[in-house]
Structure formats: structure tokens, C-alpha cells
Amino acid sequence: MDTKTFVFIYKDIEFAIVHNKHIDYFAAGKVATDVRLLQHDKEVNEPFKKTQVGSSVMAYKQNPMQDERLSSLARYKLGSTAHFRATNEDFLAIDAIMELVLSTFVDDTPEKYGFTVNPEIVRADLEREMPFFITDEVIALLTKRGADRGKVHEVIRDAALEASRNVRAGKKNNFFDLLAEKHLPVDLVGDNILDPIRYIGRAREQIDEFNKNVVAPITKRYEKALSRQGGVLI
């Protein structure tokens, strides 16, 4: 094999690796960003060693160090693959990204708290924001009962903005109280308008189907590889 042929084949293999992994970097970076945002809101916690120092200044903090690293490496890789070429540093970054992914969604161990979802915080955040999510549903409901849609929209807009200011000031979300004051009451119990299940469509069924038809075969096929724990030192 002459030198030109060797270089061509090498570059062809390099392109295939970099191109095929590109979507993995994007997905890893997106997941890391989501975890960081959700941990900021205390809805989730990434794994945290029981002896880990979260911040050298504020003793109570649990900075999402793993996902900060994962987000940074993913951005680096996405930038470095813009021209579909790879350096030795790029391949080291690929290895680090995979190690971090394997280290994120893990269970508790005697030495470490695993990835945690805090359902009570999620529920409280949802209840606080839910009235804003369903303003279009409220407009439709009141219009069906004979109210003028234009006037209803104006009242709901004003009420939502005032309620939003109250929430930002640390007060209760009084959106429905404000509607009642404007003689547009909503029967929260009878109308069942605050039930989140009403607004998710087939999300649960789609997740179950995806797990069964896509995720389960992959996890079964790579069961041994997926049982490996990432070796990230924090």
C-alpha cells in the first residue's frame, strides 16, 4: 500500500468515527445542560460522594461538577468536529465524555449518593407554574360558556402578568383568584383543569413503547458494557 492510499483510508476511517459520534456529543451536552439547570432548581441531583466537597467557599453547595465537565467537553468536541477532522486530544475527549456519561445515571452506593430526582420539588414547581401553562385552556373553557373571547383574553393576560409578578416577589400564584375578582371564575375541582395528565397526550405510552422497542433491545445487547461503572474522579 502506497503512502497516499494509506492516508486516504486513514482519513476515511477518521471521518466515519468523528461524523458518527457527532450526535453523541450533542446528546451528551444537551443532557448535561438539562441536569445542571434542573439541579439549580433542586429538582434533581447528580451523583455526589458522601465525603465530596461541593464548594471551597460555601459548605452547603453541591455543584454539578460531573455535568459541568461533560457540558464543557461536549462543546469542545462539537467545535473541533466542525471540519470533520480529529486530533489526539479529540479522542481523549471522546473517552472522557463516555466515562462521564457512565458515571452520571447511577444508583446509590455505600460511598456515594446516586442520581436523584426530588419529586416533591418537581411537584411544587409544577403547581406554582401550572396556571400559566394552561391559560389557553382557560380561554377555551370560558369561551365555551358564552364569554367573549377577546375580553377573556385581555382579562387573562392582565391576571397572568400580575400573578407572575407576585410569584417573582415570592408570593402565592393567585391567578385564579384574580380571575374570580373579574367575574370569570373557574371551577378547579369540577373542571379538573389543573390535572397535569390532561396535557401530556400520549407521552407516557410513547415512553413505554420507546423503552420496549428501542432501549430494551440495546441494553440487552450491550448488557455487559453497560454494567461498567465510569471511572471519574471528583
LUMMI-596360 format. One line per 3 residues: number of its first residue (from 1); their letters; for each residue x, y, z of C-alpha. Coordinates in steps of 0.05 Angstrom, whole numbers, padded with zeros to 5 digits. Layout:
<marlums>
NUM = A = X/Y/Z  ... $
</marlums>
This chain:
<marlums>
1 = MDT = 00000/00000/00000  00030/00067/-00020  00030/00127/00026 $
4 = KTF = -00026/00165/-00010  -00073/00105/-00006  -00056/00095/00068 $
7 = VFI = -00070/00168/00083  -00136/00166/00045  -00160/00104/00082 $
10 = YKD = -00138/00133/00149  -00176/00198/00136  -00237/00159/00112 $
13 = IEF = -00238/00120/00178  -00225/00183/00218  -00284/00218/00183 $
16 = AIV = -00330/00159/00197  -00312/00159/00271  -00318/00234/00280 $
19 = HNK = -00382/00240/00239  -00417/00181/00272  -00400/00206/00342 $
22 = HID = -00421/00277/00329  -00493/00265/00350  -00468/00232/00414 $
25 = YFA = -00431/00295/00434  -00493/00337/00421  -00537/00290/00462 $
28 = AGK = -00486/00287/00519  -00480/00362/00521  -00556/00371/00520 $
31 = VAT = -00566/00321/00577  -00511/00354/00618  -00542/00423/00608 $
34 = DVR = -00611/00398/00628  -00582/00365/00691  -00545/00429/00710 $
37 = LLQ = -00608/00471/00702  -00652/00422/00739  -00602/00416/00796 $
40 = HDK = -00601/00492/00801  -00676/00487/00814  -00664/00429/00863 $
43 = EVN = -00707/00382/00821  -00650/00332/00810  -00581/00318/00838 $
46 = EPF = -00524/00287/00801  -00483/00234/00838  -00446/00262/00899 $
49 = KKT = -00395/00228/00942  -00411/00229/01016  -00343/00260/01030 $
52 = QVG = -00343/00305/00969  -00332/00380/00977  -00382/00416/00933 $
55 = SSV = -00351/00485/00941  -00289/00510/00975  -00327/00573/00998 $
58 = MAY = -00399/00553/01011  -00400/00488/01050  -00473/00471/01034 $
61 = KQN = -00465/00473/00958  -00466/00412/00913  -00441/00438/00847 $
64 = PMQ = -00457/00391/00788  -00383/00380/00774  -00392/00319/00730 $
67 = DER = -00442/00352/00685  -00402/00417/00683  -00344/00376/00656 $
70 = LSS = -00389/00337/00609  -00420/00401/00581  -00352/00433/00571 $
73 = LAR = -00322/00372/00536  -00384/00364/00491  -00378/00437/00469 $
76 = YKL = -00304/00427/00455  -00318/00365/00414  -00374/00397/00375 $
79 = GST = -00328/00455/00358  -00269/00410/00340  -00311/00367/00292 $
82 = AHF = -00335/00426/00252  -00288/00406/00195  -00294/00331/00208 $
85 = RAT = -00222/00321/00230  -00196/00295/00296  -00132/00304/00337 $
88 = NED = -00104/00260/00392  -00136/00308/00442  -00203/00297/00409 $
91 = FLA = -00200/00222/00421  -00181/00234/00493  -00242/00279/00499 $
94 = IDA = -00286/00224/00470  -00262/00176/00523  -00274/00227/00578 $
97 = IME = -00345/00241/00553  -00362/00167/00554  -00334/00160/00625 $
100 = LVL = -00375/00219/00649  -00439/00192/00617  -00428/00124/00651 $
103 = STF = -00417/00160/00717  -00479/00203/00717  -00541/00160/00718 $
106 = VDD = -00521/00111/00773  -00553/00083/00837  -00532/00096/00908 $
109 = TPE = -00470/00061/00935  -00441/00059/01006  -00393/00115/00985 $
112 = KYG = -00436/00157/00941  -00507/00183/00930  -00531/00164/00861 $
115 = FTV = -00570/00205/00811  -00631/00231/00848  -00698/00260/00827 $
118 = NPE = -00734/00302/00880  -00809/00292/00865  -00834/00339/00919 $
121 = IVR = -00794/00397/00889  -00818/00378/00819  -00890/00377/00843 $
124 = ADL = -00884/00444/00879  -00853/00477/00817  -00907/00448/00773 $
127 = ERE = -00963/00472/00818  -00933/00542/00820  -00926/00547/00745 $
130 = MPF = -00986/00506/00723  -01036/00564/00719  -00991/00598/00667 $
133 = FIT = -00984/00535/00625  -01059/00528/00616  -01082/00599/00601 $
136 = DEV = -01104/00577/00530  -01145/00521/00562  -01179/00572/00608 $
139 = IAL = -01194/00617/00549  -01226/00559/00511  -01266/00537/00573 $
142 = LTK = -01295/00606/00588  -01310/00619/00514  -01350/00554/00510 $
145 = RGA = -01392/00581/00568  -01411/00643/00530  -01357/00693/00548 $
148 = DRG = -01329/00740/00496  -01262/00711/00474  -01229/00779/00463 $
151 = KVH = -01249/00805/00532  -01230/00738/00564  -01161/00741/00532 $
154 = EVI = -01150/00812/00557  -01171/00794/00628  -01129/00731/00629 $
157 = RDA = -01068/00767/00602  -01073/00820/00656  -01085/00768/00711 $
160 = ALE = -01028/00725/00687  -00979/00783/00686  -01000/00805/00756 $
163 = ASR = -00996/00734/00783  -00927/00727/00751  -00903/00789/00787 $
166 = NVR = -00929/00760/00852  -00892/00695/00840  -00827/00732/00826 $
169 = AGK = -00838/00770/00891  -00842/00705/00929  -00918/00706/00937 $
172 = KNN = -00972/00655/00921  -00994/00647/00849  -01063/00679/00854 $
175 = FFD = -01081/00675/00780  -01148/00642/00792  -01165/00689/00849 $
178 = LLA = -01154/00747/00802  -01200/00716/00750  -01254/00708/00803 $
181 = EKH = -01248/00781/00821  -01261/00797/00747  -01324/00753/00749 $
184 = LPV = -01291/00698/00708  -01289/00642/00759  -01262/00573/00741 $
187 = DLV = -01285/00511/00778  -01217/00479/00792  -01248/00416/00821 $
190 = GDN = -01306/00406/00773  -01268/00426/00711  -01206/00386/00733 $
193 = ILD = -01166/00439/00697  -01102/00433/00740  -01092/00359/00728 $
196 = PIR = -01025/00354/00690  -01046/00287/00659  -01095/00325/00616 $
199 = YIG = -01039/00360/00579  -00987/00305/00565  -01024/00268/00509 $
202 = RAR = -00992/00200/00497  -00925/00219/00529  -00927/00161/00579 $
205 = EQI = -00947/00110/00527  -00895/00135/00478  -00841/00129/00531 $
208 = DEF = -00862/00058/00548  -00863/00040/00474  -00794/00071/00463 $
211 = NKN = -00765/00035/00523  -00794/-00031/00500  -00779/-00027/00426 $
214 = VVA = -00714/00013/00425  -00680/00018/00493  -00692/-00053/00518 $
217 = PIT = -00660/-00088/00458  -00599/-00043/00462  -00589/-00053/00536 $
220 = KRY = -00597/-00128/00528  -00547/-00130/00471  -00495/-00088/00509 $
223 = EKA = -00512/-00111/00579  -00440/-00127/00597  -00414/-00060/00572 $
226 = LSR = -00470/-00021/00606  -00456/-00054/00673  -00388/-00020/00674 $
229 = QGG = -00382/00040/00721  -00348/00103/00697  -00281/00118/00729 $
232 = VLI = -00290/00192/00741  -00252/00224/00799  -00285/00284/00830 $
</marlums>
